[in-house]
């Protein structure tokens, strides 16, 4: 296993938590299906089951009741 060069620190994350949700849906199943579709279109063949795919967190909008997936 290669050692990480500690003289060059890792770059800070550029993800802004205020970005709009990646995918939404009226129902959890619909939001999950939309997320799988987007990930497959991005090249992750197994969608959310692909180990290379980024991780997303499910949340629900209290005003509209829709479900949103955001990057962790």
mmCIF file as gemmi writes it, N, C-alpha and C atoms, coordinates in Angstrom:
data_model
loop_
_atom_site.group_PDB
_atom_site.id
_atom_site.type_symbol
_atom_site.label_atom_id
_atom_site.label_alt_id
_atom_site.label_comp_id
_atom_site.label_asym_id
_atom_site.label_entity_id
_atom_site.label_seq_id
_atom_site.pdbx_PDB_ins_code
_atom_site.Cartn_x
_atom_site.Cartn_y
_atom_site.Cartn_z
_atom_site.occupancy
_atom_site.B_iso_or_equiv
_atom_site.pdbx_formal_charge
_atom_site.auth_seq_id
_atom_site.auth_asym_id
_atom_site.pdbx_PDB_model_num
ATOM 1 N N . UNK Axp A 1 ? 0.841 -1.178 0 1 0 ? 1 A 1
ATOM 2 C CA . UNK Axp A 1 ? 0 0 0 1 0 ? 1 A 1
ATOM 3 C C . UNK Axp A 1 ? 0.891 1.247 0 1 0 ? 1 A 1
ATOM 4 N N . UNK Axp A 2 ? 0.597 2.155 -0.894 1 0 ? 2 A 1
ATOM 5 C CA . UNK Axp A 2 ? 1.396 3.366 -1.025 1 0 ? 2 A 1
ATOM 6 C C . UNK Axp A 2 ? 1.05 4.356 0.082 1 0 ? 2 A 1
ATOM 7 N N . UNK Axp A 3 ? 2.079 5.033 0.583 1 0 ? 3 A 1
ATOM 8 C CA . UNK Axp A 3 ? 1.86 6.028 1.624 1 0 ? 3 A 1
ATOM 9 C C . UNK Axp A 3 ? 1.496 7.362 0.987 1 0 ? 3 A 1
ATOM 10 N N . UNK Axp A 4 ? 0.608 8.071 1.644 1 0 ? 4 A 1
ATOM 11 C CA . UNK Axp A 4 ? 0.184 9.372 1.152 1 0 ? 4 A 1
ATOM 12 C C . UNK Axp A 4 ? 1.229 10.408 1.529 1 0 ? 4 A 1
ATOM 13 N N . UNK Axp A 5 ? 1.508 11.304 0.601 1 0 ? 5 A 1
ATOM 14 C CA . UNK Axp A 5 ? 2.466 12.379 0.831 1 0 ? 5 A 1
ATOM 15 C C . UNK Axp A 5 ? 1.807 13.444 1.702 1 0 ? 5 A 1
ATOM 16 N N . UNK Axp A 6 ? 2.22 13.546 2.952 1 0 ? 6 A 1
ATOM 17 C CA . UNK Axp A 6 ? 1.6 14.473 3.886 1 0 ? 6 A 1
ATOM 18 C C . UNK Axp A 6 ? 2.041 15.914 3.687 1 0 ? 6 A 1
ATOM 19 N N . UNK Axp A 7 ? 3.05 16.142 2.862 1 0 ? 7 A 1
ATOM 20 C CA . UNK Axp A 7 ? 3.467 17.514 2.607 1 0 ? 7 A 1
ATOM 21 C C . UNK Axp A 7 ? 2.483 18.229 1.681 1 0 ? 7 A 1
ATOM 22 N N . UNK Axp A 8 ? 1.666 17.465 0.97 1 0 ? 8 A 1
ATOM 23 C CA . UNK Axp A 8 ? 0.632 18.041 0.101 1 0 ? 8 A 1
ATOM 24 C C . UNK Axp A 8 ? -0.729 17.616 0.656 1 0 ? 8 A 1
ATOM 25 N N . UNK Axp A 9 ? -1.395 18.479 1.415 1 0 ? 9 A 1
ATOM 26 C CA . UNK Axp A 9 ? -2.677 18.101 2.005 1 0 ? 9 A 1
ATOM 27 C C . UNK Axp A 9 ? -3.748 17.912 0.938 1 0 ? 9 A 1
ATOM 28 N N . UNK Axp A 10 ? -4.781 17.164 1.304 1 0 ? 10 A 1
ATOM 29 C CA . UNK Axp A 10 ? -5.891 16.94 0.381 1 0 ? 10 A 1
ATOM 30 C C . UNK Axp A 10 ? -6.64 18.248 0.149 1 0 ? 10 A 1
ATOM 31 N N . UNK Axp A 11 ? -7.162 18.414 -1.047 1 0 ? 11 A 1
ATOM 32 C CA . UNK Axp A 11 ? -7.913 19.625 -1.375 1 0 ? 11 A 1
ATOM 33 C C . UNK Axp A 11 ? -9.246 19.616 -0.638 1 0 ? 11 A 1
ATOM 34 N N . UNK Axp A 12 ? -9.728 20.768 -0.193 1 0 ? 12 A 1
ATOM 35 C CA . UNK Axp A 12 ? -11.028 20.806 0.481 1 0 ? 12 A 1
ATOM 36 C C . UNK Axp A 12 ? -12.148 20.477 -0.497 1 0 ? 12 A 1
ATOM 37 N N . UNK Axp A 13 ? -13.222 19.974 0.036 1 0 ? 13 A 1
ATOM 38 C CA . UNK Axp A 13 ? -14.367 19.611 -0.789 1 0 ? 13 A 1
ATOM 39 C C . UNK Axp A 13 ? -14.953 20.863 -1.431 1 0 ? 13 A 1
ATOM 40 N N . UNK Axp A 14 ? -15.318 20.764 -2.693 1 0 ? 14 A 1
ATOM 41 C CA . UNK Axp A 14 ? -15.9 21.902 -3.395 1 0 ? 14 A 1
ATOM 42 C C . UNK Axp A 14 ? -17.413 21.811 -3.457 1 0 ? 14 A 1
ATOM 43 N N . UNK Axp A 15 ? -17.994 20.769 -2.837 1 0 ? 15 A 1
ATOM 44 C CA . UNK Axp A 15 ? -19.448 20.613 -2.861 1 0 ? 15 A 1
ATOM 45 C C . UNK Axp A 15 ? -20.092 21.622 -1.923 1 0 ? 15 A 1
ATOM 46 N N . UNK Axp A 16 ? -21.042 22.359 -2.43 1 0 ? 16 A 1
ATOM 47 C CA . UNK Axp A 16 ? -21.762 23.347 -1.645 1 0 ? 16 A 1
ATOM 48 C C . UNK Axp A 16 ? -23.063 22.719 -1.164 1 0 ? 16 A 1
ATOM 49 N N . UNK Axp A 17 ? -23.293 22.698 0.138 1 0 ? 17 A 1
ATOM 50 C CA . UNK Axp A 17 ? -24.491 22.061 0.7 1 0 ? 17 A 1
ATOM 51 C C . UNK Axp A 17 ? -25.77 22.787 0.297 1 0 ? 17 A 1
ATOM 52 N N . UNK Axp A 18 ? -25.676 23.999 -0.235 1 0 ? 18 A 1
ATOM 53 C CA . UNK Axp A 18 ? -26.87 24.733 -0.628 1 0 ? 18 A 1
ATOM 54 C C . UNK Axp A 18 ? -27.271 24.441 -2.073 1 0 ? 18 A 1
ATOM 55 N N . UNK Axp A 19 ? -26.539 23.575 -2.754 1 0 ? 19 A 1
ATOM 56 C CA . UNK Axp A 19 ? -26.915 23.205 -4.115 1 0 ? 19 A 1
ATOM 57 C C . UNK Axp A 19 ? -28.303 22.573 -4.116 1 0 ? 19 A 1
ATOM 58 N N . UNK Axp A 20 ? -29.052 22.723 -5.208 1 0 ? 20 A 1
ATOM 59 C CA . UNK Axp A 20 ? -30.369 22.078 -5.26 1 0 ? 20 A 1
ATOM 60 C C . UNK Axp A 20 ? -30.218 20.553 -5.223 1 0 ? 20 A 1
ATOM 61 N N . UNK Axp A 21 ? -31.252 19.836 -4.829 1 0 ? 21 A 1
ATOM 62 C CA . UNK Axp A 21 ? -31.159 18.385 -4.749 1 0 ? 21 A 1
ATOM 63 C C . UNK Axp A 21 ? -30.826 17.767 -6.098 1 0 ? 21 A 1
ATOM 64 N N . UNK Axp A 22 ? -30.111 16.683 -6.049 1 0 ? 22 A 1
ATOM 65 C CA . UNK Axp A 22 ? -29.71 16.006 -7.285 1 0 ? 22 A 1
ATOM 66 C C . UNK Axp A 22 ? -30.922 15.441 -7.994 1 0 ? 22 A 1
ATOM 67 N N . UNK Axp A 23 ? -31.739 14.693 -7.274 1 0 ? 23 A 1
ATOM 68 C CA . UNK Axp A 23 ? -32.97 14.145 -7.846 1 0 ? 23 A 1
ATOM 69 C C . UNK Axp A 23 ? -34.081 14.268 -6.819 1 0 ? 23 A 1
ATOM 70 N N . UNK Axp A 24 ? -35.296 14.371 -7.316 1 0 ? 24 A 1
ATOM 71 C CA . UNK Axp A 24 ? -36.455 14.462 -6.442 1 0 ? 24 A 1
ATOM 72 C C . UNK Axp A 24 ? -37.542 13.523 -6.932 1 0 ? 24 A 1
ATOM 73 N N . UNK Axp A 25 ? -38.5 13.272 -6.09 1 0 ? 25 A 1
ATOM 74 C CA . UNK Axp A 25 ? -39.648 12.462 -6.457 1 0 ? 25 A 1
ATOM 75 C C . UNK Axp A 25 ? -40.742 12.611 -5.421 1 0 ? 25 A 1
ATOM 76 N N . UNK Axp A 26 ? -41.989 12.372 -5.836 1 0 ? 26 A 1
ATOM 77 C CA . UNK Axp A 26 ? -43.12 12.468 -4.912 1 0 ? 26 A 1
ATOM 78 C C . UNK Axp A 26 ? -43.098 11.332 -3.894 1 0 ? 26 A 1
ATOM 79 N N . UNK Axp A 27 ? -42.482 10.227 -4.277 1 0 ? 27 A 1
ATOM 80 C CA . UNK Axp A 27 ? -42.433 9.03 -3.451 1 0 ? 27 A 1
ATOM 81 C C . UNK Axp A 27 ? -40.979 8.589 -3.323 1 0 ? 27 A 1
ATOM 82 N N . UNK Axp A 28 ? -40.656 7.858 -2.251 1 0 ? 28 A 1
ATOM 83 C CA . UNK Axp A 28 ? -39.277 7.382 -2.082 1 0 ? 28 A 1
ATOM 84 C C . UNK Axp A 28 ? -38.835 6.504 -3.243 1 0 ? 28 A 1
ATOM 85 N N . UNK Axp A 29 ? -39.712 5.621 -3.681 1 0 ? 29 A 1
ATOM 86 C CA . UNK Axp A 29 ? -39.366 4.703 -4.772 1 0 ? 29 A 1
ATOM 87 C C . UNK Axp A 29 ? -39.09 5.462 -6.063 1 0 ? 29 A 1
ATOM 88 N N . UNK Axp A 30 ? -39.868 6.492 -6.321 1 0 ? 30 A 1
ATOM 89 C CA . UNK Axp A 30 ? -39.67 7.295 -7.535 1 0 ? 30 A 1
ATOM 90 C C . UNK Axp A 30 ? -38.342 8.042 -7.458 1 0 ? 30 A 1
ATOM 91 N N . UNK Axp A 31 ? -38.028 8.627 -6.293 1 0 ? 31 A 1
ATOM 92 C CA . UNK Axp A 31 ? -36.758 9.346 -6.128 1 0 ? 31 A 1
ATOM 93 C C . UNK Axp A 31 ? -35.586 8.389 -6.289 1 0 ? 31 A 1
ATOM 94 N N . UNK Axp A 32 ? -35.694 7.181 -5.736 1 0 ? 32 A 1
ATOM 95 C CA . UNK Axp A 32 ? -34.62 6.181 -5.851 1 0 ? 32 A 1
ATOM 96 C C . UNK Axp A 32 ? -34.435 5.764 -7.309 1 0 ? 32 A 1
ATOM 97 N N . UNK Axp A 33 ? -35.53 5.566 -8.028 1 0 ? 33 A 1
ATOM 98 C CA . UNK Axp A 33 ? -35.463 5.194 -9.436 1 0 ? 33 A 1
ATOM 99 C C . UNK Axp A 33 ? -34.829 6.316 -10.257 1 0 ? 33 A 1
ATOM 100 N N . UNK Axp A 34 ? -35.199 7.57 -9.963 1 0 ? 34 A 1
ATOM 101 C CA . UNK Axp A 34 ? -34.606 8.706 -10.675 1 0 ? 34 A 1
ATOM 102 C C . UNK Axp A 34 ? -33.106 8.803 -10.411 1 0 ? 34 A 1
ATOM 103 N N . UNK Axp A 35 ? -32.698 8.546 -9.162 1 0 ? 35 A 1
ATOM 104 C CA . UNK Axp A 35 ? -31.271 8.575 -8.823 1 0 ? 35 A 1
ATOM 105 C C . UNK Axp A 35 ? -30.527 7.467 -9.564 1 0 ? 35 A 1
ATOM 106 N N . UNK Axp A 36 ? -31.106 6.26 -9.598 1 0 ? 36 A 1
ATOM 107 C CA . UNK Axp A 36 ? -30.479 5.158 -10.329 1 0 ? 36 A 1
ATOM 108 C C . UNK Axp A 36 ? -30.33 5.492 -11.811 1 0 ? 36 A 1
ATOM 109 N N . UNK Axp A 37 ? -31.354 6.102 -12.381 1 0 ? 37 A 1
ATOM 110 C CA . UNK Axp A 37 ? -31.312 6.482 -13.798 1 0 ? 37 A 1
ATOM 111 C C . UNK Axp A 37 ? -30.194 7.484 -14.061 1 0 ? 37 A 1
ATOM 112 N N . UNK Axp A 38 ? -30.072 8.509 -13.19 1 0 ? 38 A 1
ATOM 113 C CA . UNK Axp A 38 ? -29.022 9.512 -13.356 1 0 ? 38 A 1
ATOM 114 C C . UNK Axp A 38 ? -27.627 8.898 -13.22 1 0 ? 38 A 1
ATOM 115 N N . UNK Axp A 39 ? -27.449 8.006 -12.225 1 0 ? 39 A 1
ATOM 116 C CA . UNK Axp A 39 ? -26.14 7.393 -12.028 1 0 ? 39 A 1
ATOM 117 C C . UNK Axp A 39 ? -25.778 6.476 -13.19 1 0 ? 39 A 1
ATOM 118 N N . UNK Axp A 40 ? -26.743 5.739 -13.712 1 0 ? 40 A 1
ATOM 119 C CA . UNK Axp A 40 ? -26.476 4.872 -14.87 1 0 ? 40 A 1
ATOM 120 C C . UNK Axp A 40 ? -26.117 5.7 -16.091 1 0 ? 40 A 1
ATOM 121 N N . UNK Axp A 41 ? -26.789 6.849 -16.266 1 0 ? 41 A 1
ATOM 122 C CA . UNK Axp A 41 ? -26.467 7.734 -17.386 1 0 ? 41 A 1
ATOM 123 C C . UNK Axp A 41 ? -25.069 8.326 -17.229 1 0 ? 41 A 1
ATOM 124 N N . UNK Axp A 42 ? -24.596 8.458 -15.972 1 0 ? 42 A 1
ATOM 125 C CA . UNK Axp A 42 ? -23.262 9.003 -15.705 1 0 ? 42 A 1
ATOM 126 C C . UNK Axp A 42 ? -22.17 7.942 -15.824 1 0 ? 42 A 1
ATOM 127 N N . UNK Axp A 43 ? -22.559 6.68 -16.085 1 0 ? 43 A 1
ATOM 128 C CA . UNK Axp A 43 ? -21.56 5.641 -16.301 1 0 ? 43 A 1
ATOM 129 C C . UNK Axp A 43 ? -21.418 4.638 -15.176 1 0 ? 43 A 1
ATOM 130 N N . UNK Axp A 44 ? -22.208 4.755 -14.121 1 0 ? 44 A 1
ATOM 131 C CA . UNK Axp A 44 ? -22.182 3.771 -13.036 1 0 ? 44 A 1
ATOM 132 C C . UNK Axp A 44 ? -23.202 2.686 -13.372 1 0 ? 44 A 1
ATOM 133 N N . UNK Axp A 45 ? -22.714 1.546 -13.855 1 0 ? 45 A 1
ATOM 134 C CA . UNK Axp A 45 ? -23.585 0.525 -14.44 1 0 ? 45 A 1
ATOM 135 C C . UNK Axp A 45 ? -24.599 -0.067 -13.476 1 0 ? 45 A 1
ATOM 136 N N . UNK Axp A 46 ? -24.286 -0.116 -12.186 1 0 ? 46 A 1
ATOM 137 C CA . UNK Axp A 46 ? -25.221 -0.689 -11.22 1 0 ? 46 A 1
ATOM 138 C C . UNK Axp A 46 ? -25.996 0.37 -10.448 1 0 ? 46 A 1
ATOM 139 N N . UNK Axp A 47 ? -25.957 1.598 -10.888 1 0 ? 47 A 1
ATOM 140 C CA . UNK Axp A 47 ? -26.689 2.671 -10.211 1 0 ? 47 A 1
ATOM 141 C C . UNK Axp A 47 ? -26.177 2.892 -8.802 1 0 ? 47 A 1
ATOM 142 N N . UNK Axp A 48 ? -27.076 2.902 -7.82 1 0 ? 48 A 1
ATOM 143 C CA . UNK Axp A 48 ? -26.67 3.154 -6.438 1 0 ? 48 A 1
ATOM 144 C C . UNK Axp A 48 ? -25.937 1.963 -5.828 1 0 ? 48 A 1
ATOM 145 N N . UNK Axp A 49 ? -26.047 0.792 -6.438 1 0 ? 49 A 1
ATOM 146 C CA . UNK Axp A 49 ? -25.347 -0.399 -5.931 1 0 ? 49 A 1
ATOM 147 C C . UNK Axp A 49 ? -23.898 -0.455 -6.387 1 0 ? 49 A 1
ATOM 148 N N . UNK Axp A 50 ? -23.519 0.405 -7.306 1 0 ? 50 A 1
ATOM 149 C CA . UNK Axp A 50 ? -22.147 0.416 -7.817 1 0 ? 50 A 1
ATOM 150 C C . UNK Axp A 50 ? -21.212 0.961 -6.737 1 0 ? 50 A 1
ATOM 151 N N . UNK Axp A 51 ? -20.151 0.229 -6.381 1 0 ? 51 A 1
ATOM 152 C CA . UNK Axp A 51 ? -19.254 0.705 -5.323 1 0 ? 51 A 1
ATOM 153 C C . UNK Axp A 51 ? -18.498 1.985 -5.684 1 0 ? 51 A 1
ATOM 154 N N . UNK Axp A 52 ? -18.401 2.306 -6.971 1 0 ? 52 A 1
ATOM 155 C CA . UNK Axp A 52 ? -17.708 3.527 -7.399 1 0 ? 52 A 1
ATOM 156 C C . UNK Axp A 52 ? -18.612 4.751 -7.338 1 0 ? 52 A 1
ATOM 157 N N . UNK Axp A 53 ? -19.919 4.543 -7.226 1 0 ? 53 A 1
ATOM 158 C CA . UNK Axp A 53 ? -20.888 5.641 -7.272 1 0 ? 53 A 1
ATOM 159 C C . UNK Axp A 53 ? -20.797 6.504 -6.02 1 0 ? 53 A 1
ATOM 160 N N . UNK Axp A 54 ? -21.002 7.806 -6.164 1 0 ? 54 A 1
ATOM 161 C CA . UNK Axp A 54 ? -20.999 8.683 -4.988 1 0 ? 54 A 1
ATOM 162 C C . UNK Axp A 54 ? -22.173 8.344 -4.065 1 0 ? 54 A 1
ATOM 163 N N . UNK Axp A 55 ? -22.034 8.668 -2.798 1 0 ? 55 A 1
ATOM 164 C CA . UNK Axp A 55 ? -23.069 8.377 -1.807 1 0 ? 55 A 1
ATOM 165 C C . UNK Axp A 55 ? -24.032 9.564 -1.704 1 0 ? 55 A 1
ATOM 166 N N . UNK Axp A 56 ? -25.307 9.247 -1.565 1 0 ? 56 A 1
ATOM 167 C CA . UNK Axp A 56 ? -26.35 10.258 -1.454 1 0 ? 56 A 1
ATOM 168 C C . UNK Axp A 56 ? -27.161 10.03 -0.192 1 0 ? 56 A 1
ATOM 169 N N . UNK Axp A 57 ? -27.717 11.118 0.338 1 0 ? 57 A 1
ATOM 170 C CA . UNK Axp A 57 ? -28.526 11.063 1.546 1 0 ? 57 A 1
ATOM 171 C C . UNK Axp A 57 ? -29.96 11.43 1.181 1 0 ? 57 A 1
ATOM 172 N N . UNK Axp A 58 ? -30.906 10.644 1.676 1 0 ? 58 A 1
ATOM 173 C CA . UNK Axp A 58 ? -32.318 10.894 1.406 1 0 ? 58 A 1
ATOM 174 C C . UNK Axp A 58 ? -32.881 11.84 2.454 1 0 ? 58 A 1
ATOM 175 N N . UNK Axp A 59 ? -33.628 12.849 1.997 1 0 ? 59 A 1
ATOM 176 C CA . UNK Axp A 59 ? -34.318 13.755 2.907 1 0 ? 59 A 1
ATOM 177 C C . UNK Axp A 59 ? -35.688 14.063 2.322 1 0 ? 59 A 1
ATOM 178 N N . UNK Axp A 60 ? -36.574 14.571 3.178 1 0 ? 60 A 1
ATOM 179 C CA . UNK Axp A 60 ? -37.916 14.913 2.724 1 0 ? 60 A 1
ATOM 180 C C . UNK Axp A 60 ? -38.167 16.393 2.946 1 0 ? 60 A 1
ATOM 181 N N . UNK Axp A 61 ? -38.719 17.036 1.926 1 0 ? 61 A 1
ATOM 182 C CA . UNK Axp A 61 ? -39.08 18.451 2.024 1 0 ? 61 A 1
ATOM 183 C C . UNK Axp A 61 ? -40.36 18.567 2.845 1 0 ? 61 A 1
ATOM 184 N N . UNK Axp A 62 ? -40.317 19.345 3.917 1 0 ? 62 A 1
ATOM 185 C CA . UNK Axp A 62 ? -41.476 19.435 4.809 1 0 ? 62 A 1
ATOM 186 C C . UNK Axp A 62 ? -42.627 20.24 4.206 1 0 ? 62 A 1
ATOM 187 N N . UNK Axp A 63 ? -42.333 21.137 3.281 1 0 ? 63 A 1
ATOM 188 C CA . UNK Axp A 63 ? -43.396 21.943 2.682 1 0 ? 63 A 1
ATOM 189 C C . UNK Axp A 63 ? -44.157 21.181 1.609 1 0 ? 63 A 1
ATOM 190 N N . UNK Axp A 64 ? -43.421 20.521 0.713 1 0 ? 64 A 1
ATOM 191 C CA . UNK Axp A 64 ? -44.065 19.851 -0.42 1 0 ? 64 A 1
ATOM 192 C C . UNK Axp A 64 ? -44.238 18.352 -0.21 1 0 ? 64 A 1
ATOM 193 N N . UNK Axp A 65 ? -43.467 17.769 0.706 1 0 ? 65 A 1
ATOM 194 C CA . UNK Axp A 65 ? -43.551 16.332 0.935 1 0 ? 65 A 1
ATOM 195 C C . UNK Axp A 65 ? -42.734 15.509 -0.042 1 0 ? 65 A 1
ATOM 196 N N . UNK Axp A 66 ? -42.019 16.167 -0.962 1 0 ? 66 A 1
ATOM 197 C CA . UNK Axp A 66 ? -41.222 15.428 -1.941 1 0 ? 66 A 1
ATOM 198 C C . UNK Axp A 66 ? -39.94 14.928 -1.303 1 0 ? 66 A 1
ATOM 199 N N . UNK Axp A 67 ? -39.396 13.862 -1.865 1 0 ? 67 A 1
ATOM 200 C CA . UNK Axp A 67 ? -38.154 13.268 -1.368 1 0 ? 67 A 1
ATOM 201 C C . UNK Axp A 67 ? -36.998 13.742 -2.232 1 0 ? 67 A 1
ATOM 202 N N . UNK Axp A 68 ? -35.86 14.07 -1.593 1 0 ? 68 A 1
ATOM 203 C CA . UNK Axp A 68 ? -34.689 14.611 -2.286 1 0 ? 68 A 1
ATOM 204 C C . UNK Axp A 68 ? -33.465 13.782 -1.942 1 0 ? 68 A 1
ATOM 205 N N . UNK Axp A 69 ? -32.629 13.518 -2.924 1 0 ? 69 A 1
ATOM 206 C CA . UNK Axp A 69 ? -31.325 12.904 -2.689 1 0 ? 69 A 1
ATOM 207 C C . UNK Axp A 69 ? -30.259 13.963 -2.867 1 0 ? 69 A 1
ATOM 208 N N . UNK Axp A 70 ? -29.419 14.151 -1.852 1 0 ? 70 A 1
ATOM 209 C CA . UNK Axp A 70 ? -28.291 15.088 -1.904 1 0 ? 70 A 1
ATOM 210 C C . UNK Axp A 70 ? -26.999 14.328 -1.676 1 0 ? 70 A 1
ATOM 211 N N . UNK Axp A 71 ? -25.91 14.848 -2.226 1 0 ? 71 A 1
ATOM 212 C CA . UNK Axp A 71 ? -24.594 14.25 -1.992 1 0 ? 71 A 1
ATOM 213 C C . UNK Axp A 71 ? -24.262 14.333 -0.516 1 0 ? 71 A 1
ATOM 214 N N . UNK Axp A 72 ? -23.641 13.274 0.006 1 0 ? 72 A 1
ATOM 215 C CA . UNK Axp A 72 ? -23.218 13.289 1.421 1 0 ? 72 A 1
ATOM 216 C C . UNK Axp A 72 ? -22.009 14.16 1.59 1 0 ? 72 A 1
